[in-house]
Amino acid sequence: MTTAFITHRDCLLHDMGAHHPESPGRLTAINDHLIAQGIDAYFVYYDAPLATLEQLRRVHTAAHLERLKRSVPEHGIVHLDPDTAMNPHTWQAALRSAGAGILAVDLVMRGEVENAFCAVRPPGHHAEVENAMGFCFINNIAVAARHALEVHGLERVAVIDFDVHHGNGTEDVFKGDERVLMCSIFQHPFFPYSGTESPAPNMCNVPLPAYSGGEEFMGAVQDVWMPRLREFRPQMIFISAGFDAHYEDDMGGLKLVEKDYAWCTAQLKKLAAQTADKRIVSMLEGGYVLSSLARSVGAHLRELADL
């Protein structure tokens, strides 16, 4: 079986300004690294389709989606908040990013690939049901997970989030949904300053203080996540794959390295083999220093593809 690599050139056109850390260069750096390492030939490549409004409304309100569409500028850049901006291509890129997750689920559920990685932007895990924020407009991982539940009839899915920032949007979507177990680590206290105040029972949040590294991360996975995941027995695993907890990434203050991401991916693959017919869909979230992002994605993909 193979690993799908899903992306689209439209994701390179979304641009929030010359000095914005969430830049088109993130995807270019990943592609260049895979080629330089000689592993690009091991994946099956797909163009991300456009998500439909019907698919997005499983997660977001019609009012939120209409606000986004109305906010797209004819030229230049318009800010929704100080961190989150749209250019004329943002809406199209956001539809491709969400559509990548939809396609990934379909490919995995049909058995055409074993797992999939979506190299897309804008990212999604800060996008709440009715609010864009934190570089995010549509919650890509939530759209994909709801597609697996509502269209493919799965009864239990897990969302794993190891971004340095808490996935407040994903928690907003799934809090109280017993079909979904969300397991996350994140630096705390840190943007978006959430995830620690009375989370819902289906949230397995592990806040980590600044300067935590691989040992603390492994402890969270082994001692907190895995017991909950084994009990839950997910039928598909979704990964909000943010790589900004890397020690080189100055967006945050955690100290992970490539081998930590590889180790975590291997643990999730073992779990998926036990409970989910090996089904994993991973979607890019954060990671803003291009070199560490590219190396970390490479380590993640090597594990997904058994390279």
C-alpha positions as CSV (number, residue, x, y, z in Angstrom):
1,M,0.0,0.0,0.0
2,T,1.1,3.6,-0.6
3,T,1.0,7.1,0.9
4,A,-0.9,9.8,-0.9
5,F,0.6,13.3,-1.1
6,I,-2.2,15.8,-1.8
7,T,-1.6,19.4,-2.6
8,H,-2.5,22.1,-5.2
9,R,-0.8,25.0,-6.8
10,D,-3.7,27.3,-5.6
11,C,-2.3,26.8,-2.1
12,L,0.8,28.8,-3.2
13,L,-1.3,31.8,-4.3
14,H,-2.7,32.7,-0.8
15,D,-0.4,35.3,0.5
16,M,-0.8,37.4,3.7
17,G,2.2,39.7,3.1
18,A,5.9,39.7,2.5
19,H,6.9,39.3,6.1
20,H,4.1,37.0,7.3
21,P,5.4,33.7,8.7
22,E,2.6,31.6,7.1
23,S,4.1,32.0,3.6
24,P,3.9,30.2,0.3
25,G,7.5,29.2,0.8
26,R,6.5,26.7,3.4
27,L,5.1,24.3,0.7
28,T,8.0,25.0,-1.6
29,A,10.5,24.1,1.1
30,I,8.7,20.8,1.8
31,N,8.7,19.9,-1.9
32,D,12.4,20.8,-2.3
33,H,13.4,18.7,0.7
34,L,11.5,15.6,-0.5
35,I,13.3,15.9,-3.9
36,A,16.7,16.6,-2.3
37,Q,16.3,13.5,0.0
38,G,15.2,11.3,-2.9
39,I,12.0,10.2,-1.3
40,D,9.5,12.2,-3.5
41,A,9.2,9.2,-5.8
42,Y,7.7,7.0,-3.1
43,F,4.4,8.9,-2.8
44,V,1.3,9.0,-5.0
45,Y,0.5,12.6,-5.9
46,Y,-3.0,14.1,-6.2
47,D,-4.4,17.5,-6.8
48,A,-6.7,18.7,-4.1
49,P,-10.3,19.3,-5.3
50,L,-12.4,22.3,-4.2
51,A,-14.5,21.5,-1.1
52,T,-18.2,22.2,-1.6
53,L,-20.3,24.5,0.7
54,E,-22.3,21.5,1.7
55,Q,-19.1,19.8,3.0
56,L,-18.0,22.9,4.8
57,R,-21.4,23.4,6.5
58,R,-20.9,20.1,8.4
59,V,-18.4,22.2,10.4
60,H,-19.0,25.9,9.9
61,T,-22.2,28.0,9.9
62,A,-23.5,29.4,6.6
63,A,-23.0,32.9,8.1
64,H,-19.3,32.3,8.7
65,L,-18.7,31.0,5.1
66,E,-20.6,33.9,3.6
67,R,-18.5,36.4,5.7
68,L,-15.4,34.8,4.3
69,K,-16.6,35.0,0.7
70,R,-17.6,38.6,1.1
71,S,-14.2,39.5,2.6
72,V,-12.1,38.4,-0.4
73,P,-10.6,41.5,-1.9
74,E,-10.4,42.2,-5.6
75,H,-6.8,43.2,-5.1
76,G,-4.3,43.7,-2.3
77,I,-4.7,42.3,1.2
78,V,-7.5,42.7,3.7
79,H,-7.0,41.8,7.4
80,L,-9.7,39.9,9.3
81,D,-7.5,40.4,12.5
82,P,-3.9,41.4,13.0
83,D,-2.7,37.9,12.2
84,T,-5.1,36.7,9.6
85,A,-5.5,38.2,6.2
86,M,-7.0,37.4,2.8
87,N,-5.8,38.2,-0.7
88,P,-7.8,37.6,-4.0
89,H,-6.7,33.9,-4.0
90,T,-7.4,33.0,-0.3
91,W,-10.9,31.7,-0.7
92,Q,-9.9,29.4,-3.5
93,A,-6.8,28.2,-1.5
94,A,-9.0,27.5,1.5
95,L,-11.4,25.4,-0.5
96,R,-8.5,23.4,-1.9
97,S,-7.1,22.9,1.6
98,A,-10.4,21.6,2.9
99,G,-10.9,19.6,-0.3
100,A,-7.6,17.9,0.2
101,G,-8.8,16.3,3.4
102,I,-12.0,15.2,1.8
103,L,-10.1,13.5,-1.0
104,A,-7.7,11.9,1.5
105,V,-10.5,10.4,3.4
106,D,-12.1,9.0,0.2
107,L,-8.8,7.5,-1.0
108,V,-8.1,5.9,2.4
109,M,-11.6,4.6,2.9
110,R,-11.6,3.1,-0.6
111,G,-8.4,1.3,0.1
112,E,-6.5,3.0,-2.7
113,V,-3.9,4.2,-0.3
114,E,-3.0,3.3,3.2
115,N,-2.6,6.8,4.5
116,A,-2.4,10.4,3.2
117,F,-0.5,13.6,3.9
118,C,-2.1,16.9,2.8
119,A,0.5,19.6,2.1
120,V,-1.9,22.5,2.1
121,R,-2.3,26.1,3.3
122,P,-4.0,28.0,4.7
123,P,-3.9,25.8,7.8
124,G,-7.1,25.2,9.8
125,H,-7.0,24.2,13.4
126,H,-7.6,27.6,14.8
127,A,-10.8,28.2,12.7
128,E,-13.8,27.9,15.0
129,V,-17.4,27.2,13.9
130,E,-18.1,30.9,13.4
131,N,-14.7,32.5,13.5
132,A,-11.5,32.8,11.4
133,M,-8.3,33.4,13.4
134,G,-4.7,32.4,13.8
135,F,-3.9,32.2,10.1
136,C,-6.9,29.9,9.6
137,F,-10.2,30.3,7.8
138,I,-11.7,26.8,7.4
139,N,-11.0,24.0,9.8
140,N,-9.6,21.5,7.4
141,I,-9.1,18.6,9.8
142,A,-12.6,19.0,11.2
143,V,-14.1,19.0,7.6
144,A,-12.2,15.8,6.8
145,A,-13.2,14.1,10.1
146,R,-16.9,15.0,9.7
147,H,-16.7,13.6,6.1
148,A,-15.5,10.3,7.5
149,L,-18.3,10.2,10.0
150,E,-21.2,11.5,8.0
151,V,-20.4,10.1,4.5
152,H,-18.4,7.0,5.2
153,G,-20.4,6.0,8.3
154,L,-17.5,5.7,10.8
155,E,-18.5,5.6,14.4
156,R,-15.3,6.7,16.1
157,V,-12.4,8.9,14.9
158,A,-9.5,10.4,16.7
159,V,-7.9,13.8,16.0
160,I,-4.3,14.2,17.1
161,D,-2.8,17.7,17.3
162,F,0.9,18.2,18.1
163,D,1.1,21.8,16.9
164,V,2.8,24.2,19.4
165,H,-0.5,26.1,19.6
166,H,-3.7,24.6,21.0
167,G,-6.2,23.7,18.3
168,N,-9.0,25.8,19.7
169,G,-11.0,25.7,16.5
170,T,-11.0,21.9,16.4
171,E,-12.0,21.7,20.0
172,D,-14.8,24.2,19.3
173,V,-16.1,22.0,16.6
174,F,-15.9,18.7,18.4
175,K,-16.4,19.4,22.1
176,G,-19.0,17.0,23.4
177,D,-19.2,14.9,20.2
178,E,-18.7,11.4,21.6
179,R,-17.8,10.1,18.1
180,V,-14.5,12.1,18.3
181,L,-11.6,11.9,20.7
182,M,-9.2,14.8,20.4
183,C,-5.7,14.4,21.8
184,S,-3.4,17.3,21.8
185,I,-0.2,18.8,23.3
186,F,0.5,22.5,23.2
187,Q,2.6,25.1,24.9
188,H,0.8,26.8,27.8
189,P,0.4,29.6,28.6
190,F,0.6,30.6,24.9
191,F,-1.7,31.7,22.0
192,P,-4.6,31.1,21.8
193,Y,-4.7,30.8,25.6
194,S,-7.2,28.0,25.6
195,G,-7.5,24.2,26.2
196,T,-7.1,24.2,29.9
197,E,-10.4,25.5,31.3
198,S,-12.8,22.6,31.9
199,P,-12.4,20.9,28.5
200,A,-15.1,18.5,27.4
201,P,-14.8,14.8,28.3
202,N,-13.8,13.9,24.8
203,M,-10.8,16.3,24.9
204,C,-7.5,14.8,26.0
205,N,-5.4,18.0,26.3
206,V,-1.8,18.0,27.7
207,P,-0.5,21.6,28.1
208,L,3.3,21.7,28.3
209,P,5.3,24.6,29.7
210,A,7.8,26.5,27.6
211,Y,11.1,24.7,27.0
212,S,9.6,21.2,27.2
213,G,11.2,18.8,24.8
214,G,11.1,15.2,23.6
215,E,11.0,13.6,27.0
216,E,7.9,15.5,28.1
217,F,6.3,15.0,24.7
218,M,6.9,11.2,24.8
219,G,5.5,11.1,28.3
220,A,2.3,12.9,27.2
221,V,1.9,10.5,24.3
222,Q,2.7,7.3,26.2
223,D,1.1,8.1,29.6
224,V,-1.9,10.2,28.6
225,W,-2.9,9.9,25.0
226,M,-2.3,6.2,24.4
227,P,-4.5,4.8,27.2
228,R,-7.4,7.0,26.1
229,L,-6.8,6.1,22.4
230,R,-6.6,2.4,23.1
231,E,-9.8,2.5,25.1
232,F,-11.6,4.6,22.4
233,R,-10.5,2.4,19.5
234,P,-10.7,4.9,16.7
235,Q,-11.6,3.6,13.2
236,M,-9.6,6.4,11.6
237,I,-6.8,8.7,12.9
238,F,-6.5,12.3,11.8
239,I,-3.4,14.3,12.5
240,S,-3.2,18.1,12.7
241,A,0.5,18.0,11.8
242,G,1.9,21.3,13.1
243,F,5.7,21.4,13.3
244,D,6.2,24.7,15.1
245,A,7.1,22.9,18.4
246,H,10.5,22.3,16.8
247,Y,13.3,23.8,18.8
248,E,14.5,25.9,15.8
249,D,11.0,27.4,15.3
250,D,10.8,30.8,17.0
251,M,7.1,30.9,16.7
252,G,6.9,29.0,20.0
253,G,9.1,27.8,22.9
254,L,8.9,24.0,22.8
255,K,12.0,21.9,22.0
256,L,11.0,19.0,19.7
257,V,13.2,17.6,17.0
258,E,12.6,15.5,13.9
259,K,13.0,12.2,15.7
260,D,10.2,13.2,18.1
261,Y,7.8,13.7,15.2
262,A,9.0,10.4,13.7
263,W,8.5,8.6,17.0
264,C,5.0,9.9,17.5
265,T,4.0,9.1,13.9
266,A,5.3,5.5,14.5
267,Q,3.2,5.2,17.6
268,L,0.1,6.4,15.8
269,K,0.8,4.0,12.9
270,K,0.9,1.1,15.4
271,L,-2.4,2.2,16.9
272,A,-4.0,2.6,13.5
273,A,-2.9,-1.0,12.6
274,Q,-4.6,-2.3,15.7
275,T,-7.9,-0.4,15.6
276,A,-8.3,1.5,12.3
277,D,-7.2,-0.8,9.4
278,K,-4.1,1.4,9.2
279,R,-6.2,4.4,8.2
280,I,-4.5,7.8,8.8
281,V,-5.0,11.2,7.3
282,S,-2.5,13.9,8.2
283,M,-2.9,17.6,7.4
284,L,-0.3,20.3,7.6
285,E,-0.9,23.0,10.3
286,G,2.0,25.1,11.6
287,G,5.8,25.2,11.1
288,Y,7.3,28.5,10.1
289,V,11.1,28.1,9.9
290,L,11.5,26.6,6.5
291,S,14.4,24.3,7.1
292,S,13.1,22.7,10.3
293,L,9.6,22.5,8.8
294,A,10.9,20.6,5.7
295,R,13.0,18.2,7.8
296,S,10.2,17.5,10.2
297,V,7.7,16.8,7.4
298,G,10.2,14.6,5.8
299,A,10.6,12.6,9.1
300,H,6.8,12.4,9.4
301,L,6.4,11.2,5.8
302,R,9.2,8.6,6.1
303,E,7.2,6.9,9.0
304,L,3.9,7.2,7.2
305,A,5.3,5.5,4.1
306,D,7.6,3.0,5.9
307,L,10.7,4.4,4.2
